Amino acid sequence: MELSSLRLRIDSLDDQLLELLNERMKLVKQVGELKRATNTIIYRPEREKQIIDRLEKQSTGLLSRSAIEAIFLEIFAVSRNLELPERIAYLGPEGSFTHQAAESRFGGMGEYLVLPTIHSIFDSVETGRASYGVVPIENNQEGVVIETVDLLREKELLISAEILLPIHFTFVSQSDSLQVIRRIYSKDIAFRQCSKFLREYFEEANVELIPVESTSKAAKLASQEPDAAAICSHIAAKLFGVPVLFDNIEDSDQNRTRFIILSKNFVNQRSQSDKTTLIANLPNTNRPGVLYDFLKDFNDRGINLIKIESRPLRQGSTFRSWFLVEFEGHYEEPAVQEIMEKYGSNLKWLGSYVRIA
């Protein structure tokens, strides 16, 4: 078949796709009207997962699960904007990995509020200036984000969903010759995570590594200086129009950051794969066996603990701790309810949501 014939066939399919998408959006608008009438939550991560799971099972073509997910998450985001436009706050600046995480769930059409600190994200959701907030909670190379974990205890917000984002760094510059580069901008953590690349290409060169507050700022500076470069995210390179010389320069291809979506009064329905996060303020933690007894309660009920992270209580002069606890399962499951009732006010439930990580 000739190229022109193939292109005509593709055009015809695109026309059909557009017609079907418009039909879908008409139904979405009706769903939105029903939800507003009954004051029902618009964002339903567990429903979105059910759709993607179903589509993956019935797919017989070339599209992988990740491809199906990428296409339909954008369709879901457009649908939510039709149902009820909502503002999403994320940790800035524009072009950050948190920006990328937010767009991966709320789409390019979302109304975004770019804020400078994790604390300001929590405040914006708590006061209702934003419906949702996207913040990092841990990186598998660097550990937990302490500010996020501490604020989960202090603030009265819930986790509605989690996002697992592969962290890939790009090397960008206006110059296509490495020999003319004299400065490389990036965040200090990015320099550490791309140390092998820097040694291989610049160990013998007279190049200055200049830490800046964000990889987005690094991309912006590299866009303005012909003899400079930046290590940044792909979205930052695109945002500031800096050519990418090398992709995926990070030391580890297993680098992942987990983000959480914050909300108020958000309760997910149970799915087939849930995770629950809670805060444990155990009484008398200096008494031998208190933590053991608490963990044993999970084991005795067949609940799989995923994470337990200790943080200082910061009360009085003693060295007491509270704990961030995560486990498989939903808050409404009987075994989980038994533990919640046993420890009462010593536990603070932060949310049950579809498990990604």
C-alpha positions in Angstrom: 0.0 0.0 0.0 1.3 3.5 -0.9 2.1 6.1 1.8 -0.7 8.4 0.6 -3.2 5.6 1.0 -2.0 4.8 4.5 -2.3 8.5 5.5 -5.8 8.6 4.1 -6.7 5.6 6.2 -5.2 7.2 9.3 -7.1 10.4 8.6 -10.3 8.4 8.4 -9.6 6.6 11.7 -8.8 10.0 13.4 -12.2 11.3 12.2 -13.9 8.3 13.9 -11.9 8.7 17.1 -12.9 12.4 17.3 -16.5 11.5 16.8 -16.4 8.8 19.5 -14.5 11.1 21.9 -17.2 13.7 21.5 -19.9 11.1 22.2 -17.9 10.1 25.3 -17.8 13.7 26.5 -21.5 14.1 26.1 -22.0 11.2 28.5 -19.3 12.6 30.8 -21.2 15.9 31.0 -24.4 14.1 32.0 -22.4 12.2 34.7 -21.1 15.5 36.0 -24.6 16.9 36.3 -25.7 13.9 38.3 -22.6 14.1 40.5 -23.2 17.8 41.2 -26.8 17.1 42.0 -25.8 14.4 44.6 -22.7 16.2 45.8 -20.5 13.3 44.6 -16.7 13.4 44.2 -15.6 13.9 40.6 -12.1 12.4 40.9 -12.3 8.6 41.3 -8.8 7.0 40.9 -10.2 3.5 41.6 -12.7 3.9 38.8 -10.0 5.0 36.4 -7.9 2.0 37.3 -10.8 -0.4 36.7 -11.2 1.1 33.2 -7.5 0.7 32.4 -7.5 -2.8 33.8 -10.5 -3.7 31.6 -9.0 -2.2 28.5 -5.6 -3.9 29.0 -7.3 -7.3 29.2 -9.3 -6.9 26.0 -6.5 -5.2 24.0 -5.3 -7.5 21.2 -3.2 -4.9 19.3 0.1 -3.1 19.6 -0.8 -0.9 22.6 0.9 -1.9 25.9 -0.6 -1.2 29.3 1.6 1.9 29.7 0.5 3.2 26.3 -3.2 2.6 27.1 -2.7 4.3 30.4 -1.0 7.4 28.9 -3.8 7.9 26.4 -6.7 7.3 28.7 -5.3 9.3 31.7 -5.4 12.3 29.4 -8.9 11.5 28.3 -9.9 11.1 32.0 -8.4 14.5 32.8 -10.3 16.2 29.9 -13.4 14.5 31.2 -13.0 15.8 34.7 -12.6 19.3 33.4 -15.9 19.0 31.7 -17.6 17.5 34.7 -16.3 20.1 37.2 -13.2 22.2 36.6 -10.9 22.0 39.7 -7.7 23.7 40.7 -4.7 21.6 41.4 -1.7 22.9 43.5 1.7 21.4 43.0 5.2 22.1 44.2 6.9 24.4 41.7 8.5 25.7 39.7 7.0 24.9 36.4 9.0 22.2 34.7 9.7 20.3 38.0 9.2 16.6 38.4 6.2 17.4 40.6 4.7 19.4 37.7 5.2 16.3 35.5 3.6 14.1 38.1 0.6 16.5 38.4 0.1 16.6 34.6 0.3 12.8 34.4 -2.9 12.6 36.5 -4.7 15.8 35.8 -3.7 16.4 32.2 -2.5 19.4 30.2 -5.8 21.1 30.5 -5.9 21.3 34.3 -6.0 24.5 36.2 -2.8 24.6 38.1 -1.6 26.6 41.1 2.2 26.6 41.2 3.5 27.1 44.8 7.0 27.4 46.2 6.9 25.1 49.3 5.4 21.8 50.4 3.8 23.7 53.4 2.1 26.1 51.0 0.6 23.1 49.1 -0.9 21.7 52.3 -2.3 25.2 53.2 -3.8 25.7 49.8 -5.8 22.5 50.0 -6.7 23.0 53.7 -8.1 26.4 53.0 -9.9 25.3 49.8 -7.9 27.5 47.4 -7.1 24.2 45.6 -9.1 21.0 45.4 -6.0 18.8 45.2 -2.3 19.1 46.0 0.5 17.1 44.6 3.7 16.7 46.7 6.6 14.2 46.8 6.7 11.8 49.7 9.7 9.6 49.0 12.4 8.7 46.5 13.8 5.2 46.3 17.4 6.5 46.2 17.2 9.3 48.8 14.4 8.2 51.2 11.4 10.0 52.5 10.6 13.7 52.2 10.6 14.7 55.8 8.5 17.9 55.4 5.7 16.0 53.7 5.7 13.2 56.3 5.6 15.7 59.2 2.9 17.8 57.6 0.7 14.7 57.2 0.6 14.5 61.0 0.1 18.2 61.6 -2.6 18.9 59.0 -6.1 17.5 58.6 -5.8 16.3 55.0 -6.2 13.0 53.3 -4.3 11.1 50.6 -6.6 10.4 47.7 -4.1 8.8 45.4 -0.4 8.1 44.8 1.8 8.6 41.7 5.0 6.6 40.9 7.2 8.6 38.5 10.4 7.3 36.9 13.0 10.1 37.3 14.9 10.6 34.1 17.4 13.5 33.7 18.3 15.1 30.4 21.5 17.1 29.5 20.5 20.2 27.6 22.4 23.1 26.0 22.1 25.7 23.3 25.5 24.5 22.1 25.8 21.3 20.2 29.5 21.1 21.1 30.5 19.9 24.6 33.9 21.6 24.2 32.5 25.1 24.5 30.5 24.4 27.7 31.9 26.1 30.7 29.0 25.9 33.3 26.5 23.2 34.1 23.5 24.2 36.2 21.3 21.9 38.2 19.9 21.0 41.6 22.5 19.5 44.0 20.7 16.2 44.2 20.7 15.9 40.4 24.4 16.3 40.3 24.7 13.4 42.7 22.3 11.2 40.8 24.1 11.9 37.5 27.7 11.6 38.8 28.8 8.8 36.4 27.8 10.9 33.4 29.6 13.9 34.6 32.8 11.9 35.3 32.7 10.3 31.9 32.1 13.5 29.9 33.5 16.3 32.0 36.1 15.0 34.4 39.0 16.4 32.4 37.2 19.5 31.2 37.3 22.9 32.9 33.6 23.0 33.7 32.0 24.5 36.8 29.1 22.7 38.4 26.7 25.4 39.7 23.9 24.3 42.1 20.6 26.2 41.8 17.3 25.9 43.6 15.6 23.7 40.9 16.2 21.9 37.7 13.7 24.3 36.0 15.9 27.2 37.0 18.8 25.3 35.6 17.0 24.9 32.2 16.1 28.5 32.1 19.7 29.7 32.7 21.0 27.2 30.1 18.5 28.7 27.6 20.0 32.1 28.1 23.7 31.3 28.0 25.3 29.7 24.9 28.3 28.3 26.8 26.2 26.7 29.6 24.3 23.5 30.0 21.7 22.1 32.5 20.7 18.8 33.9 17.0 18.9 34.2 13.7 17.1 33.5 12.4 16.6 30.0 9.4 18.8 30.7 11.7 21.7 31.8 13.7 21.4 28.6 10.5 21.6 26.6 9.2 24.5 28.6 12.3 26.6 28.1 13.1 25.4 24.5 16.6 24.1 25.2 17.8 21.3 22.9 18.4 17.9 24.5 21.9 16.6 23.9 21.5 13.4 26.0 18.5 11.6 27.5 18.4 9.4 30.6 21.8 10.4 32.0 21.0 9.3 35.6 23.2 6.7 37.3 20.4 4.4 38.1 17.5 3.5 35.7 15.6 2.4 38.8 15.3 6.0 40.2 11.7 6.5 41.2 9.9 9.2 43.1 6.5 8.6 44.8 4.1 11.5 44.9 0.8 11.8 46.8 -2.4 13.7 45.9 -3.8 15.5 48.9 -7.5 16.4 49.3 -10.1 17.2 52.0 -12.9 14.7 53.0 -12.0 12.3 50.2 -12.8 8.6 50.7 -12.0 6.2 47.9 -14.2 3.2 47.3 -12.5 -0.2 47.7 -10.7 -1.6 44.8 -8.9 -5.0 44.2 -5.5 -3.5 45.2 -5.5 -0.8 47.9 -3.0 0.7 50.2 -3.7 2.5 53.6 -1.6 5.1 55.2 -1.9 6.1 58.9 -0.1 7.9 61.7 0.6 5.9 64.9 1.1 7.8 68.2 1.7 4.8 70.4 1.4 5.3 74.1 4.4 4.5 76.4 6.8 3.8 73.5 9.6 3.6 76.1 8.0 0.4 77.5 9.6 -2.7 76.1 7.4 -4.5 73.5 5.0 -1.6 72.7 6.1 -1.4 69.0 6.4 -5.2 68.8 2.8 -5.6 70.0 1.5 -3.1 67.5 3.3 -4.7 64.6 2.1 -8.2 65.8 -1.5 -7.0 65.6 -1.0 -6.6 61.8 0.8 -10.0 61.4 -1.9 -11.8 63.4 -4.6 -10.5 61.1 -2.6 -11.2 57.9 -2.1 -7.6 57.0 1.0 -6.9 55.0 3.0 -3.9 56.3 4.8 -2.0 53.5 6.4 0.8 55.4 7.0 2.1 58.9 8.9 5.3 59.3 9.7 6.9 62.7 9.8 10.6 63.4 10.6 12.5 66.7 7.6 13.4 68.8 9.3 16.7 69.8 7.4 16.9 73.2 9.3 17.3 76.4 12.8 16.1 77.0 12.3 12.4 76.2 13.3 10.7 73.0 9.8 9.5 71.9 8.7 8.8 68.4 5.6 8.6 66.3 5.3 6.5 63.2 4.1 6.7 59.6 2.7 3.3 58.8 1.6 1.9 55.4 0.0 -1.4 54.6 -1.9 -3.4 52.0 -5.7 -3.1 52.3 -8.5 -0.7 52.7 -9.7 1.1 55.8 -13.2 -0.5 55.5 -11.8 -4.1 55.7 -12.8 -5.8 58.9 -9.3 -6.7 59.9 -8.2 -3.0 59.5 -11.2 -1.8 61.5 -10.3 -4.1 64.4 -6.9 -2.4 64.6 -8.4 1.1 64.3 -10.9 0.3 67.1 -8.2 -1.2 69.4 -5.9 1.8 69.2 -8.6 4.5 68.9 -7.3 8.0 69.1 -3.7 6.8 69.0 -4.1 6.2 65.2 -4.8 8.9 62.6 -6.1 7.5 59.3 -4.7 9.4 56.3 -6.4 7.6 53.4 -7.0 4.3 51.6 -6.3 4.5 47.8 -5.3 2.4 44.8 -1.9 1.0 45.3 0.6 2.0 42.6 4.0 1.7 44.4 
